[in-house]
Amino acid sequence: MSDIDFYRNVYKNPDEYKIAGYDTNRQEIEEEKEYDRLQEKKSSGLDKKNKVKNNKPEKKEIISPSVANYEKVVKTIADFELKPAFRKNIVEVEILNHRKKITLDFLKRVLLDVSRYTKAIHTLYQVQENKEHFEGQEFRDEKKIRDGERKVAHDRLINDLKITLRLINTNFNKNFPEANRFQEERKMVDRKDYSDEELKQAIAMRSYVTFDKAGFIVDYLPKDSLAEREYIKGWSFEIYNELSKLDEDLEKALNEKDLS
C-alpha cells in the first residue's frame, strides 16, 4: 500500500485505525506630452488624467488572507526541521523529509481539487444558463450528470483537505496532544520496528510549531456536514483566484528543499 493510499484508508476507516520610482529621460517626456495632446483631441477630460498618471502610487499585489495563510503554511512545512541536536540523525531526517513531501504533495492535491470543483460548478451553471438549448428530459439528464460531477469533486476536496489537516497535525503541530501524536505515529509504516520508547524519543527530536489557524489552511471545519460543505465551498472560491501562484510556491518549496 502506497503512503497516499494509506492516508486515504486511515481517513475512510477511522474506526479500524482508531483515530482524528524610476528616472524619465527627455525623449520619454516629449512622448508623454505628445500623447497628452493627442488624447486632448479625443476627450477634453482625459488630459487631466494623463498629466497626473505618473504621480499615482504603484499598485501592490493584493492577496486574500486565505491565500497568504496557505503560502505561510507551505513555507512553514518546507522549512520544518529536527531540533539542532538531532539534525545529523540520518534516519530521522529521511523520515521527516518523506513526511514533508507527502504533506506538501497533499497541499498541492488540495489545490487541484479546488480547481476541479470550481470548474465543475461553472459547468453546472452553464447548463442551467443554457436551458433553452436543451429538450426537457435532455436538460434534466445533463443537469443530473453535471451536478453529480460537482458533488464528486466536492467530496474529493473535503476528503483530501481532511487528510492534509491530519498530516499537519501529526507531523508539525505543536498543539496536537502528545498522546494522539503517539497513536498516529504508531500506525505509520516507517515506525513499525520502533519500540514505544524509541518512538517517544523520535517524536521528541522534532521542533513542532504553532500555526495561526486551528485548521492550518482553513479557519476551522464546522461539525455539521452541511455547514462544512458550505464553508469549504466559499473557501475554495477564494483560493481559486490565486491557484497559479500557490502552485508555484509549492513547486518552489519541493525543489528548494530537494523533496521533489
N, C-alpha and C positions, 0 to 999 in steps of 0.2 A: 504494500500500500504506500503510495507517494505521500509526502508531507501534506500537500494540499488536500488530497483525498482524506487523509487522517483528520485534519482540522474540520473539514466539512462533516465527516462522520461524527465527530465529537459534538458538533452543534446540532446535528439532526437527531442524535441519540443521547441526550444528556443523562438519562437515567442509567444507561449502560455504562457510562464513564463517570457517573456521579459528580457532575459539575453544576459554572457561570461566565552769461552775456556775451556777445560777440562783437568784433570791430567791423565797421562798414567802410569800404573804400569809395572813392569818388564815383567810379562807374556805377556802382550799386545805388548810390544816392541819386544819380541822374536817372537811372532806370526806374527808381521808385517814383520820382517826380513825374516822369512821362506816363507811368502807369496811372498816377492820380489824375493827370489831365485827361486821359482817355476815359477814365471812369466818370469824370465830371460830365462828359457829354451824354453819358447813358442815364445818369441819375444825379440830380443836384445833391441828394442826401448822402451819396456814397463817399464824396471827397473827405468828409469829416472822419468817417470810419477808417479810411486809408491812411490819414495823417497820424492817427493815434495807434494804429495796429501794432507798431514795433514797441510801444510802451506797455503792451499787455503782458502780464506775467506769464511765464511758461506754464503750460498745463501739466499737472502732475498726474501720473498714472493712478487711477482710482481702483483699489482692490477691496472687495467686500470683506467684512470681518470674518466670514466663514472661510473664504479663500486664504486670507492672511493666516488664519489659525491652522489651516491644513498644511500650508507651507512650513509653519513653525514645527508642527508635529513631525513632518518628514525630516526636517533638519535635526531635530532632537534625537530621533531614532538613528539616523545615519551617523551622528556624532557620538552615540552612546558607547561607553567603554567599561571595561572592568576597572575595579579600584586600582590605583597605581601599583600597589604591591603585588598584584596578580597579573599584570599585563604581559608577562613573559610566559604565562601558562598556556602553552600551545593548544592543548586540548580544549580548554575553556574558551580561548579566543576563537577557535574554529567553530565551536558550538554557538557562541554568541553571534558571530558573523553570519552563520547559517540562519539563525533565528531572525536577525536583522533583515536578511534578504527575503525571507518568507513574508515578513510583516510589510516590507516596502512593496513587494510583489502584490500583496493583497490591497494595499493602499492604491496601487495602480489599477488593480482589478475593479475596485470600487468606482474609480473614475470611468472605466469602460462601461460598467453597469449604469452609471448616471447617464452616459451618452446614449446607450441603448434604450433606456427607459424614457428619456425626454423625447427621443426620436419616435418611439412607439406612440407616445401621447400625441405628438404632432401629426402622425399618420392617421390616428383615430379622428382627430379634429378635422383633418382634410376630408375624410369620408363623410363626416357629418355636414360639413360646409358645402359639399357637392352632392347632397342627397338627391337633387333633381335629376342628376345624370344616371341614376340607378332605377331599375324597376323595383316595385315594392319589396318582394322577397329577396331580390338580389341585394338591396340596400341592407336589409336585416342580416343577411348572411355575412356580407362584407364587414358590417359593424361588429358582429359577433366575433369574427376572426381577428380583427384589429384590436378589439377590446381584450381578447384572450392573450394576444401578444403583449399588450400593455401590462396585464396582470402578471404574466410570466417574468417580464423584465423587472417589474416592481418587486416581486418575490425574490428574484435573484439578487437584486440590490440589497434588500433587507438582510438576506442570508449572509452575503459576503461582508456587509457592514458589521454585523454582529460577530462574525469570525474575526474580523480585524480588531474590534474592540477587545475581544477575548485575548488575542495575541499581545496587544499592547499592555493589557492588564497584567498578564502573567510574566512577561519578559522585561517590562520597563517602568511600570507604575509603582511609585514609592508607597502610595496609599492603598495598594492592594493588600489585604490581610495575609500575613505570612503563612498561616495555616492553609489558606486557599491556594497560595502560590505553591506550597509544598505539594499539595494534592494534584495540582495541574502539572507540575514538573514531573511528578512520579509517573504520569501517563505517557510522557514523551519517549519516543523510540530511542533517542540518544542518551537517555538516562536509565535504560533497562538494567545495566550492570552495576548501577550505583547502590551502595548500601544507604540506609536512611541517614547515617552520619555524613557520608561522603556527599550526599545530595544537599544536606543542610550547609555544608562547607562551600559547595559550588554556588549555591544561591547567594551566600554571603559575600562572594567575590565581586558582585556587581554593584555599581553606584546607581541605584534606582532614582528616578526623577519625579518631580511633582508637575503635573500638567495643569494648564489654565482651566480646562473644562472637565467636568466629571465624565463626559463622553468622549474626551480627547478631540476627535474631529467633529463631533456634534455637541450641542449643549447638554442634551440628555435624550433618552428614548422613553416616551410615555409607556406606562404599563398596559394601558388599554390598547388593544390591537388596532382598532380603527384610528385612534388618535396617533398611534405610532406611524401608521401608513401616511396620514395626512402630514405629519411633521417631516417625515423623510421626503415626501413629495416636494414640499416647499424648500427644504434644504437642498435637494438635488437641482432645482431650478436655479438657485443662487450659485451653486458650484459650477453648473454647466456653462455659465458665462465666461469662466476662466479656465476651461479644461485644458487648452493647449499649453498654457503657462504651467499649470500643475504637472502635466505630463513631462514637460521639460525639466522641472525641478526634480522629479523622481528619477528620470534618466541620469541627470547630473549626479544625484546622490548615489545611485547604484554604481556609476562609473568611477567617481572620485574615490569612493571607499572600496573599490575593487570587489563589488558584490554582484556584478552583472553576470 
